[in-house]
């Protein structure tokens, strides 16, 4: 298990039962590291309460969703292949809004 803190904002929390923060234990088999791509699938399958098409497209997040791992844009650390360890903070922020 990998213990992570997940945060959803910018409207994404509406897809996760109106809950902005989760402290989760994600099942994982060592010796390889848990990757963000695996976390996305686990999050979709275990926390998402509605409209999965607004969170993920194919095997990644939808365009317009910013992902930060420990306050760093995941694009700087390998996107789907970014490695996660106990205590990491993963933030999902929707940058798309109606108007």
DSSP file (Angstrom, degrees, kcal/mol; ACC not computed):
  #  RESIDUE AA STRUCTURE BP1 BP2  ACC     N-H-->O    O-->H-N    N-H-->O    O-->H-N    TCO  KAPPA ALPHA  PHI   PSI    X-CA   Y-CA   Z-CA
    1    1 A X              0   0    0      0, 0.0     2,-0.5     0, 0.0    26,-0.2   0.000 360.0 360.0 360.0 142.1    0.0    0.0    0.0
    2    2 A X  E     -A   26   0A   0     24,-2.1    24,-2.9    83,-0.1     2,-0.5  -0.984 360.0-140.8-117.5 123.6    1.1    3.5   -0.8
    3    3 A X  E     +A   25   0A   0     -2,-0.5    84,-3.1    22,-0.2    85,-0.5  -0.744  31.5 170.6 -87.8 122.6   -0.4    6.3    1.5
    4    4 A X  E     -Ab  24  88A   0     20,-2.6    20,-2.7    -2,-0.5     2,-0.5  -0.916  32.8-136.5-131.8 155.8   -1.3    9.4   -0.5
    5    5 A X  E     -Ab  23  89A   0     83,-2.5    85,-3.0    -2,-0.3     2,-0.4  -0.971  25.3-165.6-110.7 121.7   -3.1   12.7    0.0
    6    6 A X  E     -Ab  22  90A   0     16,-3.1    16,-2.6    -2,-0.5     2,-0.4  -0.889   4.9-170.2-111.5 139.5   -5.4   13.6   -2.9
    7    7 A X  E     -Ab  21  91A   0     83,-2.2    85,-2.9    -2,-0.4     2,-0.4  -0.993   2.2-167.9-130.5 134.2   -6.9   17.0   -3.5
    8    8 A X  E     + b   0  92A   0     12,-2.7     2,-0.3    -2,-0.4    85,-0.2  -0.983  21.3 147.9-123.3 130.4   -9.5   18.0   -6.1
    9    9 A X  E >   + b   0  93A   0     83,-2.2    85,-2.0    -2,-0.4     3,-1.1  -0.896  39.0  63.9-150.4-179.6  -10.4   21.6   -6.9
   10   10 A X  T 3  S-     0   0    0     -2,-0.3    86,-0.1     1,-0.2    -1,-0.1   0.680 131.2 -47.7  72.6  18.4  -11.6   23.9   -9.6
   11   11 A X  T >  S+     0   0    0     -3,-0.1     3,-1.5    84,-0.0     4,-0.4   0.147 117.6 107.1 107.1 -18.1  -14.9   22.0   -9.8
   12   12 A X  G X>  +     0   0    0     -3,-1.1     3,-1.8     1,-0.3     4,-0.5   0.809  66.6  72.0 -62.5 -28.3  -13.4   18.5   -9.9
   13   13 A X  G >4>S+     0   0    0      1,-0.3     5,-1.7     2,-0.2     3,-1.0   0.782  85.4  67.6 -59.4 -24.5  -14.6   17.9   -6.4
   14   14 A X  G X45S+     0   0    0     -3,-1.5     3,-0.6     1,-0.3    -1,-0.3   0.795  98.0  51.7 -64.8 -27.5  -18.1   17.7   -7.8
   15   15 A X  G <45S+     0   0    0     -3,-1.8    34,-2.9    -4,-0.4    35,-1.1   0.594 106.5  56.5 -81.7 -11.1  -17.2   14.5   -9.5
   16   16 A X  G X<5S-     0   0    0     -3,-1.0     3,-1.2    -4,-0.5    -1,-0.2  -0.283 131.0 -81.8-118.0  44.6  -15.8   13.1   -6.3
   17   17 A X  T < 5S-     0   0    0     -3,-0.6    -3,-0.2     1,-0.3    -2,-0.1   0.800  79.2 -68.6  65.5  30.7  -18.9   13.4   -4.0
   18   18 A X  T 3 <S+     0   0    0     -5,-1.7     2,-0.5     1,-0.2    -1,-0.3   0.757 101.0 134.6  58.1  26.9  -18.2   17.1   -3.2
   19   19 A X    <   -     0   0    0     -3,-1.2    -1,-0.2    -6,-0.8    -3,-0.1  -0.932  37.6-171.8-109.6 124.6  -15.2   16.0   -1.3
   20   20 A X        +     0   0    0     -2,-0.5   -12,-2.7     1,-0.1     2,-0.4   0.790  67.6  41.9 -85.0 -29.7  -12.0   18.0   -1.9
   21   21 A X  E     +A    7   0A   0    -14,-0.2     2,-0.4    -8,-0.0   -14,-0.2  -0.953  56.7 178.3-129.2 140.5   -9.5   16.0    0.1
   22   22 A X  E     -A    6   0A   0    -16,-2.6   -16,-3.1    -2,-0.4     2,-0.6  -0.997  17.7-156.1-134.5 139.8   -8.9   12.3    0.5
   23   23 A X  E     +A    5   0A   0     -2,-0.4     2,-0.3   -18,-0.2   -18,-0.2  -0.979  35.4 177.6-110.8 115.3   -6.2   10.4    2.4
   24   24 A X  E     -A    4   0A   0    -20,-2.7   -20,-2.6    -2,-0.6     2,-0.6  -0.825  36.8-142.5-125.9 156.3   -6.0    7.0    0.7
   25   25 A X  E     -A    3   0A   0     -2,-0.3     2,-0.6   -22,-0.2   -22,-0.2  -0.968  25.6-159.8-112.9 110.3   -4.1    3.8    0.8
   26   26 A X  E     -A    2   0A   0    -24,-2.9   -24,-2.1    -2,-0.6     8,-0.1  -0.819  19.9-120.9 -96.5 122.1   -3.5    2.6   -2.8
   27   27 A X        +     0   0    0     -2,-0.6     2,-0.3   -26,-0.2    15,-0.1  -0.317  43.0 166.3 -59.7 139.5   -2.8   -1.1   -3.2
   28   28 A X        -     0   0    0      6,-0.1     2,-0.7     2,-0.0     6,-0.1  -0.980  33.4-134.8-158.5 143.2    0.6   -1.6   -4.9
   29   29 A X    >   -     0   0    0     -2,-0.3     3,-0.5     4,-0.1    -2,-0.0  -0.883  39.1-125.0-103.8 108.9    3.0   -4.5   -5.5
   30   30 A X  T 3  S+     0   0    0     -2,-0.7     3,-0.1     1,-0.2    -2,-0.0  -0.324  81.0  61.5 -64.3 163.2    6.6   -3.7   -4.9
   31   31 A X  T 3  S+     0   0    0      0, 0.0    -1,-0.2     0, 0.0     2,-0.0  -0.984 103.6  60.9 -90.5 -11.5    9.4   -3.8   -6.0
   32   32 A X  S <  S-     0   0    0     -3,-0.5     2,-0.2     1,-0.1     3,-0.0  -0.345  90.5-107.4 -74.1 160.5    8.3   -1.3   -8.8
   33   33 A X        -     0   0    0     -3,-0.1     2,-0.3     1,-0.1    52,-0.1  -0.507  29.8-104.4 -85.1 152.9    7.0    2.1   -7.8
   34   34 A X  E     -E   84   0B   0     50,-0.8    50,-3.2    -2,-0.2     2,-0.3  -0.628  41.7-151.0 -71.7 132.7    3.4    3.2   -8.0
   35   35 A X  E >>  -E   83   0B   0     -2,-0.3     4,-2.0    48,-0.2     3,-0.6  -0.753  23.4-116.8-108.8 155.7    3.0    5.5  -11.0
   36   36 A X  H 3> S+     0   0    0     46,-1.9     4,-2.6    43,-0.3    45,-0.2   0.865 114.9  60.2 -58.0 -38.0    0.6    8.4  -11.5
   37   37 A X  H 3> S+     0   0    0     43,-2.6     4,-1.5     1,-0.2    -1,-0.2   0.892 106.5  46.4 -57.6 -40.1   -1.0    6.5  -14.4
   38   38 A X  H <> S+     0   0    0     -3,-0.6     4,-2.3    42,-0.3    -1,-0.2   0.879 110.2  53.9 -68.9 -37.9   -1.9    3.7  -12.0
   39   39 A X  H  X S+     0   0    0     -4,-2.0     4,-3.1     1,-0.2     5,-0.2   0.897 104.2  55.7 -62.9 -40.3   -3.2    6.2   -9.5
   40   40 A X  H  X S+     0   0    0     -4,-2.6     4,-2.6     1,-0.2    -1,-0.2   0.929 109.8  45.0 -58.5 -46.3   -5.5    7.7  -12.1
   41   41 A X  H  X S+     0   0    0     -4,-1.5     4,-2.3     2,-0.2    -1,-0.2   0.921 114.9  48.0 -64.7 -43.8   -7.1    4.3  -12.9
   42   42 A X  H  X S+     0   0    0     -4,-2.3     4,-2.1     2,-0.2     5,-0.3   0.914 112.4  49.6 -62.8 -42.8   -7.5    3.5   -9.2
   43   43 A X  H  X>S+     0   0    0     -4,-3.1     4,-2.5     1,-0.2     5,-1.8   0.921 111.5  48.4 -62.8 -45.2   -9.0    6.9   -8.5
   44   44 A X  H  <5S+     0   0    0     -4,-2.6    -1,-0.2    -5,-0.2    -2,-0.2   0.912 117.1  42.5 -60.2 -43.0  -11.5    6.6  -11.3
   45   45 A X  H  <5S+     0   0    0     -4,-2.3    -2,-0.2    -5,-0.2    -1,-0.2   0.748 128.0  25.8 -78.2 -24.7  -12.5    3.1  -10.1
   46   46 A X  H  <5S+     0   0    0     -4,-2.1    -3,-0.2    -5,-0.2    -2,-0.2   0.678 130.3  24.1-116.7 -22.1  -12.6    3.8   -6.4
   47   47 A X  T  <5S+     0   0    0     -4,-2.5    -3,-0.2    -5,-0.3     2,-0.1   0.723  88.6  98.6-117.0 -31.9  -13.3    7.5   -5.7
   48   48 A X      < -     0   0    0     -5,-1.8   -32,-0.2     1,-0.1     3,-0.1  -0.392  43.8-176.1 -64.9 130.8  -15.1    9.0   -8.7
   49   49 A X        +     0   0    0    -34,-2.9     2,-0.3     1,-0.3   -33,-0.2   0.615  60.4   6.6-105.6 -15.6  -18.8    9.1   -8.1
   50   50 A X  S    S+     0   0    0    -35,-1.1    -1,-0.3     1,-0.1     4,-0.1  -0.993 108.1  17.0-162.3 158.7  -20.1   10.4  -11.5
   51   51 A X    >   -     0   0    0     -2,-0.3     3,-2.2     1,-0.1     4,-0.4   0.868  49.0-175.7  46.7  63.0  -19.2   11.3  -15.1
   52   52 A X  G >> S+     0   0    0      1,-0.3     4,-2.7     2,-0.2     3,-1.4   0.767  77.6  70.7 -57.8 -25.5  -15.8    9.6  -15.6
   53   53 A X  G 34 S+     0   0    0      1,-0.3    -1,-0.3     2,-0.2    -2,-0.1   0.691  93.4  56.6 -67.4 -16.6  -15.5   11.2  -19.0
   54   54 A X  G <4 S+     0   0    0     -3,-2.2    -1,-0.3    -4,-0.1    -2,-0.2   0.595 114.8  37.1 -87.0 -11.4  -15.0   14.6  -17.3
   55   55 A X  T <4 S+     0   0    0     -3,-1.4     7,-1.9    -4,-0.4     2,-0.4   0.805 122.5  26.0-103.3 -44.9  -12.0   13.3  -15.4
   56   56 A X  E  <  -F   61   0C   0     -4,-2.7     2,-0.4     5,-0.3    -1,-0.3  -0.922  49.4-169.5-127.1 148.8  -10.2   10.9  -17.8
   57   57 A X  E >  S-F   60   0C   0      3,-2.5     3,-1.7    -2,-0.4     2,-0.3  -0.982  74.6 -37.3-132.0 122.5   -9.9   10.5  -21.5
   58   58 A X  T 3  S-     0   0    0     -2,-0.4     4,-0.1     1,-0.2    -2,-0.0  -0.499 126.2 -25.1  59.4-121.0   -8.3    7.2  -22.6
   59   59 A X  T 3  S+     0   0    0     -2,-0.3     2,-0.2     2,-0.1    -1,-0.2   0.217 128.3  53.8-108.8  15.4   -5.5    6.5  -20.1
   60   60 A X  E <  S-F   57   0C   0     -3,-1.7    -3,-2.5   -20,-0.1     3,-0.1  -0.799  93.4 -74.9-137.1 178.0   -4.8   10.1  -18.8
   61   61 A X  E     -F   56   0C   0     -5,-0.3    -5,-0.3    -2,-0.2    -6,-0.1  -0.389  58.5 -94.6 -72.8 156.5   -6.7   13.1  -17.4
   62   62 A X    >   -     0   0    0     -7,-1.9     3,-1.4     1,-0.1    -1,-0.1  -0.321  50.8 -87.6 -64.9 151.9   -8.8   15.2  -19.7
   63   63 A X  T 3  S+     0   0    0      1,-0.2    -1,-0.1    -3,-0.1     3,-0.1  -0.362 116.4  42.2 -56.6 141.6   -7.2   18.3  -21.3
   64   64 A X  T 3  S+     0   0    0      1,-0.2    31,-3.5    -3,-0.1     2,-0.6   0.428  85.2 112.8  96.4   0.3   -7.6   21.2  -18.9
   65   65 A X  E <   -C   94   0A   0     -3,-1.4     2,-0.4    29,-0.2    -1,-0.2  -0.933  55.3-151.7-108.1 118.9   -6.8   19.3  -15.7
   66   66 A X  E     -C   93   0A   0     27,-3.2    27,-2.6    -2,-0.6     2,-0.5  -0.727   8.5-159.6 -87.1 132.5   -3.6   20.3  -14.0
   67   67 A X  E     -C   92   0A   0     -2,-0.4     7,-2.6    25,-0.2     2,-0.4  -0.966   7.8-173.5-117.5 125.7   -1.9   17.6  -12.0
   68   68 A X  E     -CD  91  73A   0     23,-2.5    23,-2.7    -2,-0.5     2,-0.6  -0.965  10.2-162.5-118.3 133.4    0.6   18.5   -9.3
   69   69 A X  E >  S-CD  90  72A   0      3,-2.9     3,-0.9    -2,-0.4    21,-0.2  -0.960  85.5 -18.1-114.0 113.4    2.8   16.0   -7.4
   70   70 A X  T 3  S-     0   0    0     19,-3.3    -1,-0.2    -2,-0.6    20,-0.1   0.918 129.9 -52.6  53.1  47.1    4.1   17.6   -4.3
   71   71 A X  T 3  S+     0   0    0     18,-0.3     2,-0.4     1,-0.2    -1,-0.2   0.616 116.6 113.7  67.4  16.8    3.4   21.0   -5.7
   72   72 A X  E <  S-D   69   0A   0     -3,-0.9    -3,-2.9     5,-0.0    -1,-0.2  -0.971  76.8-107.7-119.8 133.2    5.3   20.3   -9.0
   73   73 A X  E >   -D   68   0A   0     -2,-0.4     3,-2.3    -5,-0.2     4,-0.4  -0.348  26.1-133.1 -56.2 128.8    3.6   20.1  -12.4
   74   74 A X  G >>>S+     0   0    0     -7,-2.6     5,-3.0     1,-0.3     3,-1.1   0.717 101.6  71.6 -62.2 -19.9    3.6   16.4  -13.3
   75   75 A X  G 345S+     0   0    0     -8,-0.3    -1,-0.3     1,-0.3     3,-0.2   0.710  95.8  53.4 -68.5 -18.1    4.9   17.3  -16.8
   76   76 A X  G <45S+     0   0    0     -3,-2.3    -1,-0.3     1,-0.2    -2,-0.2   0.572 113.4  42.1 -88.5 -10.3    8.2   18.1  -15.2
   77   77 A X  T <45S-     0   0    0     -3,-1.1     6,-0.3    -4,-0.4    -2,-0.2   0.278 130.8 -74.1-123.3  11.9    8.5   14.7  -13.5
   78   78 A X  T ><5 -     0   0    0     -4,-0.5     3,-2.6    -3,-0.2    -3,-0.2   0.597  51.5-132.1 113.6  11.0    7.3   12.3  -16.1
   79   79 A X  G > <S+     0   0    0     -5,-3.0     3,-2.0     1,-0.3   -43,-0.3  -0.166  93.0  10.6  43.5-117.0    3.5   12.7  -16.4
   80   80 A X  G 3  S+     0   0    0      1,-0.3   -43,-2.6   -44,-0.2   -42,-0.3   0.754 133.4  53.5 -61.5 -24.4    1.9    9.2  -16.3
   81   81 A X  G <  S+     0   0    0     -3,-2.6    -1,-0.3   -45,-0.2    -2,-0.2   0.366  75.8 128.9 -93.5   4.9    5.3    7.6  -15.3
   82   82 A X    <   -     0   0    0     -3,-2.0   -46,-1.9    -4,-0.2     2,-0.3  -0.409  59.7-126.4 -59.8 132.1    5.8   10.0  -12.3
   83   83 A X  E     -E   35   0B   0     -6,-0.3     2,-0.4   -48,-0.2   -48,-0.2  -0.629  21.2-155.8 -88.2 141.1    6.6    7.8   -9.3
   84   84 A X  E     -E   34   0B   0    -50,-3.2   -50,-0.8    -2,-0.3     2,-0.3  -0.909  11.1-178.3-117.6 142.8    4.7    8.1   -6.1
   85   85 A X    >   -     0   0    0     -2,-0.4     3,-2.1   -52,-0.1   -83,-0.1  -0.865  44.9 -60.6-132.0 167.3    5.8    7.2   -2.5
   86   86 A X  T 3  S+     0   0    0     -2,-0.3   -82,-0.2     1,-0.3    -1,-0.1  -0.157 120.6  20.1 -47.8 133.6    4.2    7.2    0.9
   87   87 A X  T 3  S+     0   0    0    -84,-3.1    -1,-0.3     1,-0.3   -83,-0.2   0.359  85.3 146.2  89.3  -5.1    3.1   10.7    2.0
   88   88 A X  E <   -b    4   0A   0     -3,-2.1   -83,-2.5   -85,-0.5     2,-0.5  -0.312  42.0-138.1 -65.1 148.9    3.0   12.3   -1.5
   89   89 A X  E     -b    5   0A   0    -85,-0.2   -19,-3.3   -83,-0.0     2,-0.5  -0.942  17.0-169.8-107.7 126.2    0.4   15.0   -2.2
   90   90 A X  E     -bC   6  69A   0    -85,-3.0   -83,-2.2    -2,-0.5     2,-0.4  -0.976   4.3-167.4-120.6 123.5   -1.3   14.8   -5.6
   91   91 A X  E     -bC   7  68A   0    -23,-2.7   -23,-2.5    -2,-0.5     2,-0.5  -0.919   7.3-165.4-115.6 133.4   -3.5   17.7   -6.6
   92   92 A X  E     -bC   8  67A   0    -85,-2.9   -83,-2.2    -2,-0.4     2,-0.5  -0.982  12.0-178.9-117.6 122.2   -6.0   17.8   -9.5
   93   93 A X  E     -bC   9  66A   0    -27,-2.6   -27,-3.2    -2,-0.5     2,-0.4  -0.981  20.9-141.3-126.8 123.4   -7.2   21.2  -10.6
   94   94 A X  E     - C   0  65A   0    -85,-2.0   -29,-0.2    -2,-0.5   -30,-0.1  -0.691  13.9-174.9 -79.0 130.1   -9.7   21.8  -13.4
   95   95 A X        +     0   0    0    -31,-3.5     2,-0.5    -2,-0.4   -30,-0.1   0.379  58.6  91.8-103.9   2.0   -8.7   24.9  -15.4
   96   96 A X        +     0   0    0    -32,-0.4     2,-0.3   -86,-0.1    -2,-0.1  -0.843  51.1 170.1-101.5 131.9  -11.9   24.8  -17.5
   97   97 A X        -     0   0    0     -2,-0.5   -86,-0.0   -86,-0.0     2,-0.0  -0.989  31.8-116.1-140.0 146.8  -14.9   26.7  -16.4
   98   98 A X              0   0    0     -2,-0.3     0, 0.0     1,-0.1     0, 0.0  -0.289 360.0 360.0 -72.4 165.5  -18.2   27.6  -18.0
   99   99 A X              0   0    0     -2,-0.0    -1,-0.1     0, 0.0     0, 0.0   0.402 360.0 360.0-165.0 360.0  -19.0   31.2  -18.6
